Amino acid sequence: MLVEQTLDKLTSMRLLGMAAFLRTWLADPKQRGVDPLDLVGLIADAEWIHRENARLTQRLKNARLKLQACIEDIDYAHARGLVKSTILELQTSLWIQQSQNVVITGPTGVGKSYLACALGQKACRDGHSVAYRRVSRLFDELAQARADGTLPLLLRRLAKTNVLILDDFGLEVLGVAERKGLLEVLEDRYGTSSTIVTSQLSPDAWHPAIGDPTLADAILDRLVHNAHRINLKGDSIRRAKSTLTKQAK
C-alpha cells in the first residue's frame, strides 16, 4: 500500500521518470539488493533522463524541421563534394556557441535541405533551440505579422532562437518589404545566434536575387563573413534514387 501511495505522489508531482524507474525496480527481484544510496542515484538519473528526453521532444516539435534527418546518417558515398571533416567539425555544435553561420549551396536535389535539417536536429540534441523556415514562408509570416501588429513579437521570437534555418533562399528576386524584413531578422540575430542558409545560388550571385545593392551588402555581411561554406555539386540524389527504384522494380 505504501509503495502505491509513493508512486501516486511521484506521479502527482510529475516525477514521471522516478515513478517509471521505481515500477521497473519493483518488478525485478534481482535489483532488490541495490544499496540505498545507489538506488537514490539511479532514481535521480531516471528522472533526469526523462526530463531531458521531454525537452528534446519539445525542441524538435518547435523546430518544425522539414525532414527527419540525422547527421550520423549523412551519405558520403554519393559524389557531391561533401567533405566529411567539415561535417565532423559542425556536429560538435561549437559553431553555434560562437554564433557562426552555415551557408549550403548547390544545385537542386543534392541534399542541401537534408544537411541543414540534420545540423538542426543535432543542435536540438545538444540543447539548442531551432526554427526551420522556407524563405518564402518566412516572408509570408513577416507580412502577416506586420499586418496584424505582432511583428515585434515575431522578431523577438526569431531573435531568441539559437539556430534559424532559412531554406531555398534566392529562388525569386526579393521585393522591398521582403529584403527589409530579412535584414530586420538578421540584424536582431547578428552576433548572438546562428543561421543556416541553403540556396541554389552561391553568395556571389545573391546581389541580383536580393535586388538592392545596399541592402544586399548588409545582408551578406551578416550572413557570409563568419559562415562555414559548404558547396555541393554533382547530380541529383533524388533522381539517382528514383532511377535505382525503377530499376529494382
NURORO-998488 format. One record per residue: residue in one letter; z, y, x of N, C-alpha, C in turn. Coordinates in pm, 1 decimal. Layout:
<pts>
  nuke      n_pz      n_py      n_px     ca_pz     ca_py     ca_px      c_pz      c_py      c_px
     a         Z         Y         X         Z         Y         X         Z         Y         X
...
</pts>
This chain:
<pts>
  nuke      n_pz      n_py      n_px     ca_pz     ca_py     ca_px      c_pz      c_py      c_px
     m       0.0    -120.1      82.9       0.0       0.0       0.0       0.0     126.4      87.3
     l      86.1     124.1     193.4      94.5     239.0     281.9     -39.0     266.7     349.9
     v    -107.9     158.6     387.7    -238.1     174.1     453.3    -337.6     240.7     359.7
     e    -339.9     198.6     233.3    -433.1     258.7     137.1    -401.3     405.5     115.5
     q    -272.6     440.0     111.7    -233.9     579.8      98.0    -281.3     661.4     218.6
     t    -268.4     601.6     336.6    -313.9     669.9     458.7    -464.5     693.3     455.1
     l    -538.2     590.3     412.4    -683.7     603.1     402.6    -721.6     709.7     300.2
     d    -649.9     713.4     188.7    -678.1     814.8      86.5    -651.7     955.1     141.1
     k    -544.7     970.4     218.2    -511.6    1100.9     275.0    -617.4    1144.1     377.2
     l    -660.0    1050.3     460.2    -764.0    1082.3     558.6    -892.4    1125.7     489.0
     t    -928.8    1053.8     383.6   -1049.2    1088.5     308.9   -1033.5    1223.6     240.7
     s    -914.2    1248.8     183.0    -888.1    1376.1     116.4    -896.7    1492.6     214.3
     m    -853.5    1470.0     338.1    -860.7    1574.9     440.8    -997.1    1578.8     508.0
     r   -1089.1    1497.1     458.2   -1225.0    1488.3     511.5   -1226.7    1443.8     658.1
     l   -1130.2    1360.7     693.7   -1130.6    1297.4     825.6   -1201.6    1163.5     810.1
     l   -1330.2    1172.7     778.1   -1405.7    1054.3     738.1   -1430.2     959.8     854.8
     g   -1446.4    1014.3     974.2   -1464.2     929.0    1091.0   -1340.2     845.4    1118.3
     m   -1224.7     908.6    1107.0   -1098.9     834.7    1125.3   -1084.0     726.0    1020.7
     a   -1112.0     761.5     895.1   -1096.9     664.4     786.3   -1188.6     544.8     806.0
     a   -1314.0     570.7     844.6   -1409.4     461.9     864.2   -1366.1     371.3     979.4
     f   -1317.9     431.7    1088.2   -1273.3     350.6    1202.3   -1152.2     266.3    1165.2
     l   -1058.0     327.8    1090.7    -937.0     254.3    1054.0    -970.2     134.3     965.2
     r   -1064.0     151.0     874.3   -1105.4      38.1     790.2   -1165.3     -74.1     875.8
     t   -1249.6     -35.6     973.0   -1309.8    -135.1    1061.9   -1202.7    -205.4    1144.5
     w   -1107.1    -127.8    1192.3    -998.9    -183.6    1275.0    -912.9    -280.9    1195.2
     l    -884.2    -245.5    1070.9    -802.8    -332.4     986.1    -874.5    -462.8     951.6
     a   -1007.6    -457.1     945.8   -1086.1    -575.0     907.6   -1104.4    -673.7    1021.4
     d   -1069.7    -632.6    1144.0   -1090.3    -719.7    1260.4    -954.7    -752.8    1323.7
     p    -901.6    -870.0    1298.0    -769.5    -907.4    1352.8    -764.2    -902.8    1505.3
     k    -877.9    -919.9    1570.8    -879.5    -923.1    1717.3    -839.9    -788.2    1777.1
     q    -853.6    -680.0    1698.9    -822.8    -546.9    1752.0    -678.3    -504.4    1726.9
     r    -601.6    -589.9    1658.9    -465.0    -551.5    1622.1    -373.3    -532.9    1743.7
     g    -409.4    -593.2    1857.3    -324.1    -584.7    1974.7    -346.6    -461.0    2060.2
     v    -425.5    -365.2    2011.6    -453.2    -244.5    2088.1    -327.2    -161.1    2102.5
     d    -305.3    -108.5    2221.6    -191.3     -21.2    2246.7    -196.6     100.2    2153.6
     p     -80.8     143.4    2097.2     -81.0     255.4    2002.4    -148.2     382.1    2056.1
     l    -124.1     414.3    2183.0    -187.2     533.5    2240.1    -338.4     517.1    2249.0
     d    -382.8     398.8    2284.8    -526.5     371.2    2289.1    -586.6     379.6    2149.4
     l    -510.8     330.9    2049.1    -558.7     335.2    1912.6    -576.8     479.0    1864.8
     v    -481.5     563.9    1898.6    -493.7     706.3    1862.6    -618.3     766.2    1926.8
     g    -640.8     730.0    2053.0    -759.7     780.3    2122.4    -888.1     732.7    2057.9
     l    -892.0     607.2    2019.2   -1011.1     551.7    1954.5   -1037.3     617.8    1819.3
     i    -929.6     642.0    1743.7    -944.5     707.5    1613.6    -995.1     850.6    1631.1
     a    -940.4     921.5    1730.6    -985.2    1058.6    1757.5   -1131.9    1060.9    1799.4
     d   -1170.8     965.5    1884.3   -1311.2     956.7    1926.3   -1402.9     932.2    1807.0
     a   -1359.7     845.9    1715.8   -1440.8     814.3    1598.3   -1462.5     938.2    1512.3
     e   -1357.5    1018.8    1495.8   -1370.5    1141.2    1416.3   -1462.2    1241.8    1486.1
     w   -1446.8    1253.2    1618.0   -1530.1    1347.1    1694.4   -1677.0    1308.6    1683.3
     i   -1707.9    1179.5    1699.4   -1846.1    1132.9    1689.8   -1901.7    1157.8    1549.8
     h   -1819.4    1129.6    1448.8   -1862.5    1151.5    1309.9   -1899.7    1298.2    1287.5
     r   -1817.6    1389.0    1335.7   -1843.5    1532.0    1315.2   -1964.5    1579.3    1395.6
     e   -1977.3    1528.6    1516.8   -2094.2    1565.1    1597.2   -2223.4    1518.7    1530.2
     n   -2222.5    1396.8    1476.9   -2341.3    1345.0    1407.1   -2372.0    1427.1    1282.3
     a   -2267.6    1469.7    1211.4   -2287.6    1551.7    1091.7   -2347.1    1687.1    1128.6
     r   -2297.1    1744.9    1237.3   -2351.3    1874.9    1281.0   -2496.2    1860.9    1325.0
     l   -2527.8    1751.5    1395.5   -2665.9    1728.3    1437.9   -2757.6    1711.9    1317.3
     t   -2713.0    1636.2    1218.8   -2792.5    1618.0    1096.6   -2820.8    1751.9    1030.4
     q   -2720.8    1839.9    1026.9   -2739.2    1970.9     965.0   -2832.4    2058.3    1047.1
     r   -2819.8    2052.4    1180.4   -2910.1    2131.6    1265.8   -3055.2    2088.2    1247.2
     l   -3077.8    1956.9    1240.0   -3213.7    1906.4    1219.6   -3266.9    1945.8    1082.3
     k   -3180.6    1944.3     983.0   -3221.9    1985.7     848.8   -3259.5    2133.4     846.8
     n   -3177.9    2215.6     911.0   -3205.6    2359.2     915.6   -3331.4    2390.8     996.1
     a   -3360.6    2307.8    1097.6   -3475.9    2333.0    1183.8   -3607.7    2319.2    1108.9
     r   -3612.5    2227.3    1013.1   -3733.3    2202.3     934.7   -3854.7    2175.7    1025.3
     l   -3834.2    2089.1    1121.4   -3941.5    2055.9    1215.0   -4058.3    1990.5    1141.9
     k   -4178.5    2027.1    1182.2   -4299.1    1975.2    1117.0   -4314.8    1825.9    1138.7
     l   -4276.4    1778.2    1257.4   -4296.4    1638.3    1295.0   -4164.7    1576.5    1339.7
     q   -4148.3    1448.0    1312.4   -4034.1    1373.7    1363.8   -4068.8    1328.8    1505.9
     a   -4050.2    1421.9    1597.8   -4090.4    1399.1    1736.1   -3967.5    1383.7    1824.4
     c   -3978.8    1300.0    1924.8   -3869.3    1275.1    2018.3   -3923.6    1285.3    2160.2
     i   -3854.1    1356.3    2244.5   -3904.4    1381.7    2379.0   -3916.7    1253.0    2460.5
     e   -3832.5    1153.8    2428.7   -3841.3    1026.3    2500.5   -3964.7     946.2    2461.4
     d   -4029.1     982.7    2350.1   -4146.2     908.8    2302.1   -4278.3     976.0    2339.0
     i   -4273.6    1080.0    2420.1   -4396.5    1150.0    2458.0   -4488.7    1057.5    2535.9
     d   -4616.6    1060.2    2501.1   -4717.2     974.4    2564.0   -4777.3    1045.3    2684.9
     y   -4753.1     989.2    2803.2   -4809.5    1046.8    2925.3   -4937.4     974.3    2967.2
     a   -4970.9     867.2    2898.4   -5087.7     787.8    2937.7   -5217.9     857.7    2900.9
     h   -5218.8     929.9    2790.0   -5339.8     999.7    2746.3   -5370.1    1113.8    2842.6
     a   -5490.8    1119.9    2893.6   -5529.7    1221.2    2992.2   -5543.5    1357.5    2925.1
     r   -5440.2    1440.7    2939.4   -5445.6    1575.3    2879.9   -5376.2    1679.9    2966.8
     g   -5347.9    1644.8    3091.4   -5290.1    1740.8    3183.9   -5141.7    1764.2    3166.2
     l   -5072.9    1674.3    3097.1   -4929.5    1689.4    3076.3   -4853.9    1634.7    3197.0
     v   -4774.1    1720.0    3260.9   -4701.4    1683.3    3381.8   -4561.0    1637.3    3344.3
     k   -4529.2    1513.9    3377.5   -4400.8    1456.3    3336.8   -4282.9    1532.5    3396.3
     s   -4296.1    1579.0    3519.8   -4184.5    1650.9    3582.5   -4151.2    1779.4    3506.4
     t   -4251.5    1842.1    3446.3   -4227.2    1962.3    3366.9   -4143.2    1929.8    3244.2
     i   -4177.9    1820.4    3176.7   -4103.1    1780.1    3057.7   -3961.3    1737.5    3095.4
     l   -3945.6    1668.0    3206.9   -3812.3    1628.0    3251.2   -3725.4    1750.2    3278.7
     e   -3787.1    1854.7    3330.1   -3713.6    1979.6    3354.0   -3673.8    2044.8    3221.6
     l   -3766.7    2048.0    3127.1   -3740.0    2114.1    2999.6   -3639.5    2037.0    2914.2
     q   -3636.2    1905.2    2928.0   -3547.4    1827.8    2841.6   -3400.9    1845.2    2879.2
     t   -3372.7    1911.6    2990.5   -3233.7    1945.1    3023.8   -3181.4    2058.4    2936.0
     s   -3273.9    2131.6    2871.0   -3239.7    2247.5    2786.4   -3179.0    2362.8    2866.1
     l   -3190.6    2358.4    2999.0   -3142.8    2470.3    3080.7   -3220.6    2597.7    3049.4
     w   -3348.6    2582.1    3014.8   -3431.4    2698.1    2981.2   -3377.5    2772.6    2859.5
     i   -3311.1    2701.4    2769.2   -3252.0    2765.7    2652.2   -3129.3    2845.6    2693.7
     q   -3047.3    2788.5    2778.7   -2929.3    2858.6    2828.1   -2967.4    2986.2    2902.3
     q   -3085.7    2986.8    2963.3   -3132.2    3102.6    3039.1   -3223.9    3193.0    2956.9
     s   -3233.9    3166.6    2826.0   -3314.0    3248.5    2732.7   -3459.7    3259.7    2777.3
     q   -3514.7    3148.1    2822.2   -3654.5    3143.6    2861.9   -3739.2    3088.3    2748.0
     n   -3870.5    3107.1    2758.4   -3963.0    3064.4    2654.5   -4051.3    2950.2    2703.7
     v   -4123.6    2890.3    2611.6   -4221.7    2786.4    2644.5   -4350.7    2819.5    2570.4
     v   -4460.4    2825.7    2642.2   -4592.2    2851.6    2583.0   -4678.9    2727.1    2603.8
     i   -4721.8    2667.1    2493.8   -4801.1    2544.6    2498.3   -4940.3    2575.6    2444.3
     t   -5042.5    2559.6    2526.4   -5179.1    2591.3    2485.1   -5269.2    2469.8    2503.1
     g   -5382.4    2473.6    2434.2   -5479.0    2365.1    2444.4   -5558.0    2349.8    2316.7
     p   -5665.3    2272.4    2320.1   -5749.2    2253.9    2200.7   -5676.1    2176.6    2091.4
     t   -5733.6    2175.8    1975.1   -5671.7    2107.8    1861.5   -5661.6    1957.3    1886.1
     g   -5549.8    1899.7    1840.0   -5535.0    1755.0    1844.6   -5476.1    1697.0    1971.3
     v   -5440.9    1782.0    2069.4   -5390.7    1727.3    2196.1   -5238.7    1713.6    2198.6
     g   -5172.2    1746.0    2088.5   -5028.2    1722.1    2080.7   -4939.8    1842.8    2103.4
     k   -4991.6    1963.3    2080.6   -4911.4    2083.2    2102.2   -4792.0    2088.6    2006.7
     s   -4818.4    2065.2    1879.0   -4711.0    2070.7    1779.5   -4608.2    1960.4    1803.2
     y   -4655.1    1841.1    1839.3   -4563.7    1730.4    1865.8   -4471.0    1766.3    1981.2
     l   -4527.9    1819.9    2087.7   -4448.2    1855.9    2204.1   -4346.0    1963.8    2169.0
     a   -4389.7    2064.0    2091.3   -4298.1    2170.7    2050.4   -4184.0    2114.4    1965.7
     c   -4216.4    2025.8    1871.9   -4113.4    1967.2    1786.2   -4021.4    1874.2    1865.5
     a   -4076.0    1805.4    1964.8   -3993.1    1718.8    2049.6   -3891.9    1801.9    2128.4
     l   -3935.9    1915.7    2180.0   -3843.9    2004.9    2250.2   -3740.2    2062.3    2153.8
     g   -3784.3    2092.8    2031.0   -3691.5    2142.4    1930.4   -3587.8    2038.0    1890.9
     q   -3631.8    1913.4    1875.1   -3540.0    1805.7    1839.8   -3437.3    1782.9    1950.2
     k   -3483.6    1789.4    2076.3   -3390.6    1774.3    2189.4   -3292.4    1890.6    2193.7
     a   -3338.2    2009.9    2161.6   -3248.8    2125.9    2157.1   -3140.2    2105.7    2051.0
     c   -3178.7    2052.3    1934.8   -3080.0    2021.0    1829.5   -2978.3    1920.4    1880.6
     r   -3025.1    1817.6    1949.2   -2934.3    1716.5    2003.0   -2839.1    1774.5    2105.8
     d   -2881.1    1880.6    2173.7   -2797.1    1944.1    2275.4   -2709.5    2054.8    2217.6
     g   -2708.9    2066.7    2084.1   -2617.3    2160.6    2020.6   -2672.9    2297.2    1989.3
     h   -2803.7    2316.0    2004.1   -2865.2    2447.2    1979.9   -2925.2    2453.5    1839.5
     s   -2922.5    2571.8    1780.4   -2987.5    2592.3    1651.4   -3136.8    2614.8    1673.5
     v   -3217.4    2560.4    1582.8   -3363.6    2562.8    1596.6   -3426.0    2598.4    1461.9
     a   -3536.1    2672.7    1465.6   -3613.0    2701.3    1344.4   -3761.2    2686.2    1375.4
     y   -3829.3    2606.8    1293.7   -3973.9    2587.7    1309.1   -4046.4    2671.6    1204.2
     r   -4149.5    2744.6    1248.2   -4233.9    2819.7    1156.1   -4379.4    2812.5    1202.5
     r   -4468.6    2776.7    1110.2   -4608.7    2804.7    1137.6   -4622.7    2955.6    1131.2
     v   -4701.3    3013.0    1221.0   -4708.3    3158.5    1231.4   -4750.6    3221.7    1099.2
     s   -4846.6    3160.6    1031.7   -4892.2    3215.9     904.0   -4779.9    3216.5     800.5
     r   -4697.8    3111.5     799.6   -4585.8    3105.1     705.8   -4478.9    3207.9     741.6
     l   -4459.2    3231.1     870.6   -4363.3    3333.5     913.0   -4404.8    3470.5     860.7
     f   -4533.8    3501.6     870.4   -4581.0    3631.4     821.6   -4563.3    3642.4     670.2
     d   -4585.8    3534.0     597.1   -4561.7    3534.1     452.8   -4413.5    3559.2     423.3
     e   -4328.3    3495.7     502.8   -4183.8    3510.3     484.7   -4139.2    3653.6     512.4
     l   -4195.4    3712.6     618.1   -4161.8    3851.3     651.8   -4209.2    3947.0     542.6
     a   -4329.3    3923.1     491.3   -4383.8    4009.4     386.2   -4298.8    4002.2     259.7
     q   -4257.7    3881.1     222.0   -4174.3    3863.7     103.6   -4039.1    3931.5     122.1
     a   -3980.8    3916.2     241.0   -3850.9    3977.1     268.5   -3860.1    4129.7     268.5
     r   -3971.8    4180.1     318.6   -3992.0    4325.3     317.7   -4004.5    4376.6     174.2
     a   -4067.1    4296.6      89.5   -4088.2    4337.8     -49.8   -3959.2    4333.9    -131.1
     d   -3873.9    4235.5    -106.0   -3752.3    4223.7    -187.5   -3627.6    4281.6    -120.7
     g   -3646.8    4347.3      -6.5   -3536.1    4417.5      57.4   -3444.2    4331.9     142.6
     t   -3485.3    4209.2     172.5   -3399.4    4119.6     251.5   -3446.8    4106.5     397.1
     l   -3537.4    4195.5     439.7   -3591.2    4185.6     575.5   -3481.9    4192.7     682.9
     p   -3386.2    4286.2     674.9   -3281.4    4289.4     778.7   -3204.4    4157.3     788.1
     l   -3178.3    4095.3     672.7   -3107.3    3967.1     672.5   -3189.5    3858.4     739.5
     l   -3319.5    3853.6     709.5   -3408.1    3754.2     770.3   -3417.4    3774.9     920.9
     l   -3432.4    3899.9     963.7   -3442.9    3928.2    1106.7   -3315.6    3889.4    1180.7
     r   -3200.8    3913.5    1118.3   -3073.7    3874.2    1181.8   -3064.5    3722.9    1193.9
     r   -3107.9    3652.4    1088.9   -3102.6    3506.1    1092.2   -3193.7    3450.9    1201.3
     l   -3313.2    3507.0    1213.1   -3405.3    3461.7    1317.4   -3353.2    3497.5    1456.6
     a   -3289.6    3613.8    1467.8   -3238.7    3657.5    1597.8   -3127.5    3567.1    1648.2
     k   -3048.1    3512.4    1555.3   -2935.1    3427.7    1593.6   -2975.9    3284.2    1625.1
     t   -3098.3    3248.0    1589.9   -3144.7    3111.9    1615.7   -3172.4    3093.0    1764.3
     n   -3115.1    2988.8    1822.3   -3130.0    2967.9    1967.1   -3274.2    2942.9    2009.1
     v   -3347.0    2863.1    1929.2   -3486.2    2830.1    1961.6   -3572.4    2851.0    1836.9
     l   -3669.9    2939.5    1847.5   -3765.3    2962.9    1738.9   -3900.4    2906.7    1781.0
     i   -3954.0    2815.0    1701.7   -4084.7    2755.8    1729.3   -4189.1    2826.8    1644.7
     l   -4288.0    2888.1    1710.2   -4399.0    2954.9    1642.5   -4524.1    2871.5    1667.6
     d   -4566.6    2800.1    1564.3   -4675.5    2703.9    1578.5   -4807.5    2764.5    1531.1
     d   -4916.1    2735.2    1604.3   -5051.9    2777.3    1568.9   -5069.8    2928.5    1573.2
     f   -5028.8    2988.1    1681.9   -5049.3    3131.5    1698.2   -5194.0    3160.1    1736.1
     g   -5249.7    3267.9    1681.5   -5382.5    3313.8    1721.8   -5497.8    3254.8    1644.1
     l   -5470.6    3189.3    1531.1   -5581.0    3134.5    1452.1   -5663.1    3244.5    1384.7
     e   -5596.6    3356.4    1352.6   -5664.6    3470.6    1291.1   -5615.6    3598.7    1356.7
     v   -5698.6    3701.4    1352.7   -5658.6    3831.8    1405.3   -5546.8    3887.6    1317.2
     l   -5441.1    3938.9    1379.3   -5325.9    3987.7    1304.5   -5355.9    4122.8    1239.2
     g   -5298.7    4141.4    1120.8   -5305.7    4271.1    1056.7   -5196.2    4362.0    1109.6
     v   -5195.5    4485.2    1063.1   -5099.0    4584.5    1111.7   -4955.9    4537.6    1085.6
     a   -4926.3    4497.5     962.4   -4790.5    4454.5     927.2   -4751.0    4328.2    1003.4
     e   -4846.8    4240.3    1026.1   -4817.1    4114.0    1093.8   -4780.2    4135.7    1239.9
     r   -4857.4    4216.1    1311.2   -4824.3    4235.8    1453.1   -4696.2    4315.7    1470.1
     k   -4669.5    4410.3    1378.9   -4543.5    4483.7    1386.3   -4426.1    4391.5    1353.3
     g   -4444.6    4304.8    1254.3   -4339.4    4210.3    1218.5   -4310.0    4113.7    1331.5
     l   -4414.6    4063.3    1396.8   -4396.0    3971.7    1509.1   -4320.3    4039.5    1621.7
     l   -4354.8    4164.3    1650.3   -4285.3    4236.8    1757.0   -4138.9    4258.0    1720.9
     e   -4109.7    4285.2    1593.6   -3970.5    4300.3    1549.9   -3891.6    4172.5    1575.8
     v   -3949.0    4059.7    1539.3   -3881.0    3931.2    1558.6   -3855.1    3906.5    1706.6
     l   -3955.9    3928.7    1789.5   -3942.8    3901.4    1932.9   -3850.2    4000.5    2001.4
     e   -3853.7    4125.2    1957.8   -3767.2    4227.6    2017.3   -3620.4    4193.3    1994.1
     d   -3587.6    4148.3    1872.8   -3448.7    4113.2    1841.5   -3400.9    3992.3    1921.6
     r   -3493.0    3905.7    1960.9   -3457.5    3783.3    2030.7   -3464.9    3797.5    2182.9
     y   -3527.6    3902.7    2230.0   -3558.1    3915.7    2372.3   -3430.4    3917.3    2457.6
     g   -3425.6    3827.1    2553.8   -3314.6    3821.7    2647.4   -3191.1    3750.2    2595.8
     t   -3193.2    3705.0    2469.3   -3075.1    3639.7    2411.9   -3104.3    3500.1    2358.4
     s   -3230.5    3467.5    2338.5   -3266.8    3338.2    2281.5   -3404.2    3296.8    2331.3
     s   -3449.0    3179.2    2289.5   -3573.6    3122.0    2341.2   -3675.4    3101.7    2229.8
     t   -3803.0    3109.3    2267.0   -3912.1    3091.7    2172.4   -4014.4    2994.5    2229.3
     i   -4061.1    2903.7    2145.7   -4171.3    2814.3    2181.4   -4293.2    2857.4    2101.2
     v   -4404.7    2880.4    2169.2   -4528.9    2919.8    2102.9   -4635.9    2816.4    2132.5
     t   -4707.0    2771.7    2029.9   -4824.2    2687.5    2051.4   -4948.2    2764.5    2007.0
     s   -5055.2    2746.5    2081.2   -5178.5    2819.0    2049.3   -5298.6    2748.1    2110.0
     q   -5411.9    2759.4    2041.8   -5536.3    2709.8    2099.5   -5589.8    2805.3    2205.1
     l   -5538.5    2926.5    2205.7   -5582.7    3029.3    2299.6   -5484.3    3041.7    2414.9
     s   -5535.5    3065.2    2533.0   -5446.9    3096.1    2644.3   -5396.6    3239.3    2627.4
     p   -5281.1    3274.7    2684.2   -5228.9    3410.6    2670.0   -5328.0    3518.9    2713.9
     d   -5419.8    3485.1    2804.2   -5520.7    3583.2    2847.5   -5609.4    3626.8    2731.8
     a   -5618.5    3543.2    2628.1   -5704.4    3574.6    2513.8   -5625.2    3620.9    2391.7
     w   -5498.0    3650.9    2408.8   -5415.6    3690.4    2295.3   -5437.5    3835.6    2251.8
     h   -5482.1    3920.4    2342.8   -5501.8    4061.6    2307.1   -5595.2    4078.5    2187.3
     p   -5714.9    4017.2    2188.8   -5802.9    4030.5    2071.8   -5741.9    3970.1    1945.5
     a   -5664.3    3862.6    1959.9   -5603.9    3798.3    1843.5   -5493.9    3884.6    1782.3
     i   -5425.8    3960.0    1864.7   -5320.2    4048.8    1814.2   -5381.1    4174.2    1752.5
     g   -5487.5    4225.7    1815.9   -5564.5    4332.3    1752.0   -5525.6    4473.7    1787.7
     d   -5422.1    4493.0    1866.7   -5381.5    4627.5    1909.4   -5334.4    4617.7    2053.9
     p   -5400.5    4685.9    2146.4   -5368.4    4670.3    2289.3   -5223.3    4701.6    2322.8
     t   -5169.8    4807.6    2264.8   -5032.9    4848.4    2297.5   -4931.7    4745.3    2248.5
     l   -4945.3    4705.1    2122.7   -4853.9    4604.4    2068.5   -4875.0    4469.2    2134.5
     a   -4999.0    4439.1    2171.4   -5027.3    4313.3    2239.8   -4953.8    4307.8    2373.3
     d   -4955.5    4417.9    2447.8   -4881.9    4422.9    2574.3   -4733.3    4398.4    2552.5
     a   -4679.3    4462.3    2447.9   -4536.4    4447.7    2419.6   -4502.2    4304.5    2379.2
     i   -4586.1    4243.3    2297.0   -4562.2    4105.7    2251.7   -4572.7    4007.9    2368.3
     l   -4676.3    4022.0    2449.1   -4691.5    3931.8    2563.4   -4577.7    3949.2    2663.6
     d   -4531.8    4072.3    2680.8   -4422.6    4096.5    2775.2   -4297.4    4019.7    2733.3
     r   -4273.1    4010.9    2602.1   -4152.5    3945.1    2552.4   -4168.7    3793.5    2541.3
     l   -4291.3    3745.0    2546.7   -4315.0    3601.8    2532.0   -4348.8    3531.3    2662.7
     v   -4432.7    3593.4    2744.0   -4500.4    3519.9    2851.2   -4434.6    3535.1    2987.7
     h   -4375.8    3650.0    3015.6   -4336.4    3676.1    3154.4   -4227.8    3581.8    3205.3
     n   -4144.3    3529.9    3115.3   -4039.7    3435.7    3158.1   -4060.7    3297.3    3096.9
     a   -4187.0    3264.8    3067.8   -4217.1    3140.7    2994.6   -4259.6    3027.3    3087.2
     h   -4220.9    2906.4    3049.7   -4276.1    2785.6    3109.2   -4411.7    2761.6    3041.5
     r   -4515.8    2746.2    3120.1   -4650.6    2732.9    3065.7   -4696.3    2588.0    3071.8
     i   -4742.0    2536.5    2958.9   -4798.2    2401.8    2951.5   -4938.5    2414.2    2894.2
     n   -5038.1    2384.2    2974.8   -5177.5    2394.5    2930.9   -5235.9    2254.1    2916.8
     l   -5252.5    2210.7    2793.2   -5304.4    2076.8    2766.2   -5456.8    2080.5    2757.7
     k   -5518.2    1971.4    2798.1   -5664.2    1962.3    2799.0   -5706.2    1828.1    2740.3
     g   -5837.1    1806.9    2738.5   -5887.3    1675.1    2700.7   -5922.9    1662.3    2554.5
     d   -5954.2    1537.4    2516.8   -5997.0    1507.5    2380.6   -5877.7    1497.5    2286.8
     s   -5906.4    1506.7    2159.6   -5804.0    1499.3    2056.5   -5738.3    1361.4    2053.9
     i   -5605.3    1358.5    2058.5   -5532.2    1233.0    2047.5   -5546.4    1176.7    1906.7
     r   -5544.0    1264.8    1808.3   -5559.2    1219.5    1669.7   -5692.3    1149.3    1649.9
     r   -5799.1    1207.3    1708.0   -5931.3    1147.0    1693.1   -5936.3    1011.6    1763.0
     a   -5873.2    1003.6    1881.1   -5873.0     877.4    1955.5   -5796.9     769.2    1879.3
     k   -5681.5     806.8    1820.6   -5603.7     709.2    1744.2   -5677.1     666.2    1618.3
     s   -5747.6     761.7    1557.0   -5825.2     728.6    1437.4   -5935.9     629.6    1470.4
     t   -6001.4     649.4    1584.1   -6108.3     558.9    1627.8   -6055.0     419.1    1654.1
     l   -5936.9     412.1    1720.8   -5877.6     281.9    1751.0   -5838.1     209.9    1621.8
     t   -5789.2     286.0    1523.3   -5750.9     225.9    1395.5   -5871.3     166.4    1323.8
     k   -5982.0     240.9    1326.6   -6105.0     192.3    1261.1   -6156.7      68.8    1332.2
     q   -6149.0      68.3    1466.2   -6197.9     -47.8    1541.1   -6112.4    -170.5    1512.7
     a   -5980.5    -147.1    1494.7   -5890.3    -258.7    1467.6   -5918.3    -321.9    1333.7
     k   -5965.8    -239.6    1238.5   -5998.4    -291.2    1107.1   -6129.3    -369.1    1110.3
</pts>
